[in-house]
Structures are given as C-alpha cells and as structure tokens.
C-alpha cells in the first residue's frame, strides 16, 4: 500500500501540470484577443459618445460588474424575474448542499450569508448521506460495484447496461433539452451537463438566467431534481473508475516487485557456489 502511493502522487501532480499547460495553450491567446477586442469597443464607444470621458465609462463598467456579482443581469430591464423567487431559491439551495456553487448568485445580506454557512454545514453531510442511499437504491437491482469489477460474464453486461442507460439519461438527452430551452449549442449543453454533475460548477453556463427567455416556473426546480439523480449516478461511475485505477496501479506495482524479487532469486541461483573453507578449532 505504501509502495505504490508515491507513484499515485507523481501521476496526480503530472496530470495537474499537463492540464495547466494544455489550458494555457488553448485559452491564453483567446483571452488576449477578447481583452483587446473589449478595449477597442470601449474606445469606439467613447468616440461615438463624446459627452462621456474614460473615467465615467470605467465607473459605469464597474457598476455593471457589481450588478453581475450581486446576481443582477445587466441585460433587460427592471421587469426581469427575481433571482430569489421560490423556484430560483430552491435551485440555489440545491447548489449549496451539493457543493456545485456556480458563483453567479450568492447571498448579499449578512443574515443570508450567515444562514448559508450553517445551512451548508448541516446540508452537505445530509446531501452526502442522501446520495449514498440513492446510490444504493440505484444498485438495488444490480450487483455491487465490487462484483462488477471482479467477476466477468453477466456482471459485465449489467454494468454496460447501467452505464449506457445513465449516459443517455444524464449526459446525452439533457443537452438536447437545454439546447432547445436556453438556445445553446449541443456542445455547450453537454459541457454544462458534465460540469454540473461533476460538481465543478464554473458558473459560465447556468440554466434559467437569460432575461430574454420566458421559462416555466418549475423549470429550475426540475433541473435541481435532475441534478440530484445525476450526481448519484456519476458518483457511482467515478467510484468504479477510481477503484479500477487503484487496482491497476497496485497490480503494476505488485508485478514490478515480483519481477525484482525473481531477478534477485535468479541472480543468486546463477552465481557459482563458493568453496567452503574449513578452519579447525
């Protein structure tokens, strides 16, 4: 157990370094382009509206940023639906206890912030217990994950059915719905689906936030329920993947130890026996 742990640590660090290099390669140039484009648009705006100066424009941009941080969409007007109606509040409560935390909406009052802390303090363990029981319920008609991993044949068929059904219900079909309702592309809907169910929750895509769309009242509440079941399913998939990875690393390390041990044994067998010298007492 201790032997292969350094290998896992090195692999983990290497994976983080690899991700950092790839993300930097893919995103840094685009960020620079968008930044330059934004500065150009501000200059054009000042040229078209000469009554404004740069300082006034920067102050207005700051107001827009503060509004966005408070969960107020600067698009549209004051008739936009509230972020804190029951449906949206229910959705927010779900993002708290599931630790998704999109970041596009948060309590702005001291009382709300204090309540959020204690709500999460008790809600996160409750959510973990609920997901644990929900995972057991999903496994009620299947073999346990341990038997899936170890035994071939019928267990592998059941595992394939479980993975295929869950993939269709939680990763393939939902992006179609989000694409239709939110106006996203399928790729954007799939990205939102996985980022949400994996509890990463960047907050760049969130359902029910477009002021130009008219959503049904229970849209975000139904989405929150879908998230809960999707979390349970994806958690099982992650557990299977983690178990397989641990078994693979342990097996490779065990084989390496065996090969070293066999090499030492062969070396001892190949060495000629040294003559024994008898020293009389």
C-alpha positions in Angstrom: 0.0 0.0 0.0 2.8 2.4 0.8 4.9 1.3 -2.1 2.6 2.5 -4.9 1.4 5.6 -3.2 4.4 7.7 -4.4 3.6 6.6 -7.9 0.0 7.8 -7.5 1.2 11.2 -6.1 3.6 11.6 -9.0 0.9 10.7 -11.5 -1.5 13.2 -9.9 1.0 16.0 -10.0 1.9 15.2 -13.6 -1.8 15.2 -14.5 -2.2 18.7 -13.0 0.9 20.0 -14.8 -0.4 18.6 -18.1 -3.8 20.2 -17.6 -2.2 23.5 -16.8 -0.1 23.5 -19.9 -2.9 22.5 -22.2 -5.4 25.0 -20.8 -2.8 27.8 -21.1 -2.1 26.8 -24.7 -5.8 26.7 -25.6 -7.1 29.7 -23.7 -4.4 32.3 -23.2 -4.4 33.5 -26.8 -8.2 33.7 -26.9 -8.3 35.7 -23.7 -5.8 38.2 -25.1 -7.9 38.5 -28.2 -11.1 39.2 -26.2 -9.3 41.6 -23.9 -8.1 43.6 -26.9 -11.5 43.5 -28.5 -13.1 44.8 -25.4 -10.7 47.7 -25.1 -11.3 48.5 -28.8 -15.1 48.5 -28.2 -14.7 50.9 -25.3 -12.6 53.3 -27.5 -15.3 53.2 -30.2 -18.0 53.9 -27.6 -16.1 57.0 -26.3 -15.7 58.2 -29.9 -19.4 57.8 -30.6 -20.4 59.5 -27.4 -18.1 62.4 -26.9 -20.1 63.6 -23.9 -18.5 60.8 -21.9 -14.9 60.6 -20.7 -12.9 57.5 -19.9 -13.4 57.9 -16.2 -17.2 58.0 -16.5 -17.2 54.9 -18.7 -14.9 53.0 -16.3 -17.3 53.9 -13.4 -20.2 52.6 -15.4 -18.4 49.3 -16.2 -17.7 49.0 -12.5 -21.4 49.3 -11.8 -22.2 46.6 -14.3 -19.6 44.3 -12.7 -21.0 44.9 -9.2 -24.5 44.2 -10.5 -23.3 40.9 -12.1 -21.6 39.9 -8.9 -24.8 40.5 -7.0 -26.7 38.2 -9.3 -28.4 41.0 -11.3 -28.2 40.5 -15.1 -27.4 43.9 -16.6 -29.3 42.9 -19.8 -33.0 43.7 -20.0 -34.8 46.0 -17.6 -36.4 46.0 -14.1 -39.2 43.6 -15.2 -36.7 40.7 -15.3 -37.8 37.9 -13.0 -36.3 37.8 -9.5 -33.3 35.7 -8.8 -34.8 34.9 -5.4 -38.3 33.6 -6.2 -39.1 30.2 -4.9 -38.0 28.2 -7.9 -34.6 30.0 -8.1 -34.2 29.8 -4.4 -34.8 26.1 -4.5 -32.2 25.8 -7.2 -29.7 27.8 -5.2 -30.3 25.7 -2.1 -29.5 22.6 -4.2 -26.3 24.1 -5.5 -25.2 24.8 -1.9 -25.8 21.4 -0.4 -24.3 19.6 -3.5 -21.3 21.9 -3.3 -21.7 22.8 -7.0 -21.6 26.6 -6.2 -21.9 28.2 -9.7 -20.8 31.6 -8.3 -23.3 33.6 -10.4 -25.6 34.0 -7.4 -24.8 34.4 -3.7 -26.4 35.9 -0.6 -25.8 39.7 -0.4 -27.2 40.3 3.1 -25.2 39.4 6.3 -28.2 37.4 7.6 -28.3 35.4 4.3 -24.6 34.8 4.4 -24.6 33.5 8.0 -27.6 31.3 7.3 -25.9 30.0 4.2 -22.9 28.9 6.3 -25.0 26.9 8.8 -27.3 25.6 6.0 -24.3 24.2 4.2 -22.7 22.9 7.5 -25.7 20.6 8.0 -26.8 20.3 4.4 -23.6 19.0 2.9 -23.4 15.9 5.2 -27.2 15.4 4.7 -26.7 15.5 1.0 -23.8 13.0 1.1 -26.0 10.6 3.2 -28.9 11.1 0.8 -26.7 10.4 -2.3 -25.2 7.4 -0.6 -28.7 5.9 0.0 -29.7 6.9 -3.5 -26.7 5.1 -4.9 -27.7 2.0 -3.0 -31.2 2.3 -4.4 -29.8 2.5 -7.9 -27.8 -0.6 -7.2 -30.8 -2.5 -5.7 -31.4 -4.5 -8.9 -27.8 -4.8 -9.9 -24.7 -6.5 -8.4 -22.5 -4.4 -6.2 -19.7 -2.5 -7.7 -17.1 -4.8 -6.2 -18.6 -7.8 -8.0 -18.9 -5.8 -11.2 -15.2 -5.1 -11.1 -14.1 -8.7 -10.2 -16.5 -11.1 -11.9 -16.8 -11.5 -15.7 -19.9 -12.5 -17.7 -23.3 -11.4 -16.6 -22.0 -8.8 -14.2 -20.2 -7.0 -17.1 -23.4 -7.0 -19.1 -25.3 -5.4 -16.2 -22.5 -2.8 -15.8 -22.7 -2.0 -19.5 -26.5 -1.6 -19.3 -26.1 0.6 -16.2 -23.5 2.9 -17.8 -25.4 3.1 -21.1 -28.7 3.9 -19.5 -27.2 6.5 -17.2 -25.2 8.1 -20.0 -28.4 8.5 -22.1 -30.5 9.9 -19.2 -27.9 12.2 -17.7 -25.4 13.1 -20.4 -26.9 12.7 -23.8 -30.6 13.7 -23.7 -30.4 16.6 -21.2 -28.1 18.7 -23.5 -30.9 18.4 -26.2 -33.4 19.9 -23.7 -31.0 22.7 -22.6 -30.2 23.5 -26.3 -33.8 23.9 -27.0 -34.8 25.9 -23.9 -31.6 28.0 -23.5 -30.6 28.4 -27.1 -27.2 26.8 -26.5 -25.4 24.6 -29.0 -25.4 20.9 -28.1 -21.7 21.1 -27.2 -22.4 23.9 -24.7 -25.3 21.9 -23.3 -23.1 18.9 -22.9 -20.4 21.0 -21.3 -22.9 22.4 -18.8 -24.3 19.0 -18.0 -20.9 17.4 -17.2 -19.5 20.4 -15.3 -22.7 20.5 -13.2 -23.0 16.8 -12.4 -19.3 16.6 -11.5 -19.9 19.4 -9.1 -17.2 21.5 -10.7 -19.7 24.3 -11.4 -17.8 27.1 -13.1 -20.9 29.3 -13.4 -20.2 30.3 -17.0 -23.3 28.5 -18.1 -26.4 28.4 -15.8 -29.9 27.4 -16.7 -32.8 29.9 -16.4 -30.7 33.1 -16.3 -31.4 34.5 -19.8 -33.6 37.6 -19.4 -34.8 37.3 -23.0 -36.3 33.8 -22.3 -39.6 33.0 -20.7 -39.2 29.9 -18.5 -41.9 27.9 -16.9 -42.0 28.4 -13.1 -40.8 24.9 -12.2 -38.0 24.8 -14.8 -35.1 25.3 -12.4 -36.7 23.2 -9.7 -37.0 20.3 -12.2 -33.4 20.9 -13.1 -32.3 20.7 -9.5 -34.1 17.3 -9.1 -32.3 16.1 -12.3 -29.0 17.2 -10.8 -29.5 15.2 -7.7 -30.1 11.9 -9.5 -27.3 12.7 -12.0 -24.9 13.3 -9.1 -25.7 9.9 -7.6 -25.2 8.2 -11.0 -21.9 10.0 -11.9 -20.6 9.4 -8.4 -21.0 5.7 -8.9 -19.2 5.9 -12.2 -16.4 7.9 -10.6 -16.2 5.3 -7.8 -15.9 2.5 -10.4 -13.2 4.4 -12.2 -11.2 5.2 -9.0 -11.5 1.5 -8.0 -10.2 0.3 -11.4 -7.4 2.8 -11.3 -6.3 1.8 -7.8 -6.4 -1.9 -8.8 -4.4 -1.2 -11.9 -1.7 0.8 -10.1 -1.5 -1.8 -7.3 -1.2 -4.6 -9.9 1.5 -2.9 -11.8 3.4 -2.2 -8.6 2.9 -5.7 -7.4 4.2 -7.1 -10.7 7.2 -4.8 -10.6 8.0 -6.1 -7.0 7.6 -9.7 -8.2 9.9 -9.2 -11.2 12.6 -7.6 -8.9 12.3 -10.4 -6.5 12.5 -13.0 -9.2 15.5 -11.2 -10.6 17.3 -11.3 -7.3 16.5 -15.0 -6.9 17.8 -15.8 -10.4 20.9 -13.9 -9.7 21.6 -15.9 -6.6 20.9 -19.1 -8.5 23.3 -18.2 -11.3 26.2 -17.4 -9.0 28.6 -20.3 -8.6 28.7 -21.8 -5.2 31.8 -20.6 -3.3 34.1 -23.3 -1.9 33.8 -23.7 1.8 37.0 -23.4 3.8 37.1 -25.5 7.0 39.0 -23.9 9.8 39.9 -26.4 12.5 39.2 -25.3 16.0 
